[in-house]
Amino acid sequence: MTDNTQEPMNLNSAAVVESSLLAFGAGMSAQNRQDAKNSYLFATLVANKRHDQLILSEAWFDSFLDAMSDCGWTVARRTHEKESSTGQSLKLANVAVKAVQAAASSVLQGGPLVQALGLLAEKAIEGLGKDDQALTLFKRNLYKQSNVTVGVASCIETKDGEVIMALGSIQRTVRNEDIDVLIFDWDSNTSATYRGTAALSFNSQVYARTRDIIEQRLGDRAVSRIMDYEI
C-alpha cells in the first residue's frame, strides 16, 4: 500500500467485509478504500444489532443504509424486493452482479462506468476463489448466522474525485451446505430470497469527522472481519 493515503492506487483490489465482498477500481485512493471498508462494516454491524436479516429484511436494509448515510454516504437510489427470477436454481453470483449493474445504471445512465462496476463485481467473486485466506474468512463470517445478507459492492473514484458505490445484496436463509461451496447455488423453493440494490456517493469530509470514533468502535473487529485480496 502506498505511503500517501490520498494518492490514487493503480490496481484493482477487493476485500471481504463481514459477509460481503467490496471491489475497488484502480484510481481510488488508499484512504477512500479503507474508509469504504470500515464504514461498510460499521453499517453492517449496526443493522445486525437492530434487525434479523431475513425476517425483517427490508428494515435491516434500511438500517444499513441509514448507518451508511451517517458515515457520509449519500444514497442516490435504493430498491428492495423479493427475488422473482424463474427457474429451479438461482446462482448468487449472477443475481448479485445484476443487482450491482442495476444500481449503477440507476445513477449513471449506462455507459462504460456501469460496465466497469459490473466487471469489478465479477472479478471480486472470481478472485475470492483464488485466495484461500479470504475465502476462509468469508465462510467463517457466514457460519455465524442462519439468516444472512450476502453483499457485493463495487467502488470507483471518478476523475472529478467522486467516490461511487453500486451495491447488490441478497438476503436469505443460509444452510451449511450452501456455505461449503464458493458462491453457492440454491433451490429457489427452499426459502424466500430478497434482493436489495443501492447507489451511493461518498462525502469524505463528513466521514473524516467520525473516522476516529468509528475505528475505535470497530476495534479488533475491523481486523478479524476484513481481509484484502487481489483481483
N, C-alpha and C positions, 0 to 999 in steps of 0.2 A: 504494500500500500504506500502511496506517495506521502512524503512528509508534510506537504501542503494540502490540508484537507479541503481547500476550496479549488484546487487545481483539477481540471477535468481529467478523468481516467480514460485511457484509450482502449479499454476492453469491456466486453460484456461479462456479467457475473450474475450469480443467483444466490439465494440464501433460503435455508429452512428457517421459518419463523413460526414456532408452535406447530400448528397443523396446516400451515400454508407454505407456499413457495413464492418468493418475490424475485423477479428478474429485473436487472438493471442494464440499461443500454450504455454503450460507450459514449463518453462525453458528459456523463453525470459525475459530479464531484464526490470524493470520498466522504465528505461531511454530509451531503444530502443522502447518500446511500445509508450511512449509519443512522441518520435521523429518521429515515423512512422505516428501517427495520425496528428501531426502538419504539417509534410511535405506533406501528402496526401491532407489535407485541403488547404494548400497554393497552391499546384499544381492545384487543382480543381478550386480555385478562379481565378488563372492566366488564365487558359483555358477558363473559363466562360466569362472573360472580353474580350478575343480576338475573340471568335467564338461562333456562335449559335450551340448548342449541336446536333441538328438534321440536319439542312440544310447543315452545314459543319462538319459533324460528324467525318470524318477522320482527318480533320485539327484540330478539338477540341482534339481528342485523341492524336495526335502528339504533340500539345502544352502541354497537360497534362504530357506526358512522358518526354518532354524536361525540364519542370519545375521540375519533379521528379529527373531528372539527375542533375540539378543544386543543388538539395538538397542532393546529394551524392548517389543516387540510380543508379546503372548500369543496363541498360535494356539489358538483355541477349537474349530475343526473344519477338517479338510482332506480332500480326495479327489484321486485321480489315476487316470485310466482312459483306455483307448483310446476315441476318439470313435466312436460306433456309430450316428449318425444315418443314416437311409436316404436314398436319392436319389443322383443322379449328381453334384450340385453342392451344396456347403455354403458358406454365407456366413459369413465370420469374424465379422462384427458380430453376427449372430444367436446364434452359438454363445457368443461372449464375454459378451453381455448375459445370456443364460440362465444362464451359469456364475456371474455376479455375483449374480443373483437366487437361485440355489440356495445359494450361500454365505451370503447374508443370511438366507434362510429357516431355515437350519440353527441359527441362534442367536437369531433374533428372532421365530420362530414366526408369521410372516406379519404383516399389518397395514401401516399407512402407511409405516413406515420401510423395509420391504422394497421397496415400490413406489418410494419416493424414491431408494433406492440404485440400483435398476434404471434409473430415469429419468435419473439422473446419468450412468450409463454410456452410455446412448443419446446424451445431449447431448454428451458428450465426443467420441464418434465423429463425430457430425454437425458439431460445432464445428471439428474438425481440418480438414475440407474447406473451411472458410471462412477459414482463416488460412494464407497461403502460407508464411510463415517456419516455423511449427510443422510443417506438412506436409513441407516440405523437410528439416527436421531429422529427422523420423520416418523418412522414406525413406532418408536418409543413414545413420542408425543401423542400419537393416535391411540395407542393401547390404554392410555389413561382414562379414556372416555368411551361411552357406548353411543352417545349422540354427539355428533361432531360436525363442525364446518371445515371442509377441506377447501382452501382458497388458493387461487393462482392469480398473481398480480404482476403487471409489467409497468416499469417506471422508466421514463425518459426525461432528459433535460433538453429543452429546445435551445435554438441559437440565441433566443432572447432571454435565456436564463430561467424560463418557467419549467417547473417540475410537474409532470403529469403522471397520474397513476390510473390505469384501467384494471379493474378488479372483477373477477368472477368467483363466486363462492357457491359451493354445493353443500347442502345440509341434509343429512340422512342418518339413519341408524347404521353403525359400523359393526361388522362381525369380525371375529378374529381371523376367519378365513379370507376376508376381504383384505386385511392388512398384510397377510402373508405374501401377497403379490405386490408388484411395484406400484402401479397406478391401477387400482382394482376395477374390474368389471362387476356389475351387479345385475341381478334379475330385477326387472322393473316391477315385478309383482311382490317382491319381498318387503318393501317398505316405501312410504311416501318420500319423495325427493323434492327438495325445494332449491331453486336457483336464484341467487341474487347477483346483481351487477351494479357497479358504481364507477363513475368517472370523477376523479378528484384532482385538484391542483393545490400545490404546496406553497404556503407563505412562510418562508424560513425565518422571517423576523418575529412572527408570532411564536413559532416553536422555540426560538432562541431564548425567549423569556421563561420558558418552562423546562428547557433541556435538562438542567441540573436536577430539578425536582423529579422528573420522570426517570432519569438514570438512577437516582438514589432509591426510588420506589421499586424499580426493577431489580436492582442489586444483582445477586447471583443468577437470577432467572434469565437475565439478558445473555449470560454466558452459557447456561445449561440448556436453553431452548432456542438458541440462534446459532446457525453454522453456515459459513460461506462456502461456496463451491464454484468451480469453473463451468462455463457453458460455451 
